Amino acid sequence: LMASAAATEPLAPIAYALTFLFTIMLVKAIIAYAFDRARGQFSERGYRAALSVCGVLMLGFAVGYVYQAWSLFTQL
């Protein structure tokens, strides 16, 4: 998909990568800020559980991206 976009617009892959990275960093920063602000309201066990859930969700997203990449790769 990016290769076909790059053929017509060379800056498309760069723009996609930059917006993706900016978005992912912004979301992580917002989540970290929210956890920092709420740290005193969580018990130690609750805080650890919330961070564990975030970690599992990030792994789930990573698996989803790998699956999508593999699907696109096998279509080539």
Summary of the structure (lengths in Angstrom):
residues: 76
radius of gyration: 17.6
end to end distance: 10.5
largest distance: 53.7
contacts: 147
relative contact order: 0.06
helix: 91%
strand: 0%
